[in-house]
């Protein structure tokens, strides 16, 4: 049996409406699947990131000053 246009529109509105309870339940289910790092792993990986950022910033600073010095000698 074919659905009327009104019935199809009503079904689309129901499927597109926001359900906060369903959203919260699905979010809770997804967060239960997450493997959270241990405290030691969190600190060691944070230290590695801070070290790498510092290293890259230092390299960029040195290269920038090198280019400034070279351009000062050329121009």
N, C-alpha and C positions, 0 to 999 in steps of 0.2 A: 504494500500500500504506500503510495507516495505521500510524503509529508507536505503540509501546507507551508507557505512562505513564513507565516507567523510562527509555526512550530519550529522551523529551522532557525529563525532569528532568536527565539527564546532559548534554544539549546546553545547557540553561539554565545549569547549573553551569559548564560550560566557557566560555560567553560572558560570564558574570558574574565569573569569576575574574580576579585582577589579574596582569598580565604585566609585570614591571619592565623587561624588555628592550624590549618593544614600546612601553611608555610613554616610555622614554628616547629611542628612535628617533623617535617622533612629536614629542616635545618638541624635539629637535634640528632636525627639519624645520621646525617652526613658528618657532623662533628664527632660522632662516636667512632667513625671509621678512621679518623686522623690519628697518625702515630706521632705523639708529642715527644720532643727531645727531652733527655734528662737534663738536670741542672748543670752537670759537668760538660755535657755536649753543647749546651746553650752557651756557656761561658767560653769554651774553647773555640767554637765557631765564630762567636762575636769578636773574640780577640783576633782571630785570623782575618776577619773582614776589616777591622780597624787597622790592623797592620798593613794590609794590602792597600787600603785607601790612603794611608799615610805615605806608603812607598810610591804609589802612582802620583800623588800630589807633589811629592818631592821631585820626582823625575820631571814632571811637567814644569815645575818652577825652575829647575836647573836648565832645561832645554830652552825655556822662554828667555831666561837671562843670557844664555849663550847666543840666541838669535839677536837679542837686543845689543849685546856687545859686538857681534859680527856686523850687524847693520850700522852700528856707530862707526866702525872702522872703514866700512865700504862707502858710506854716504857721509 
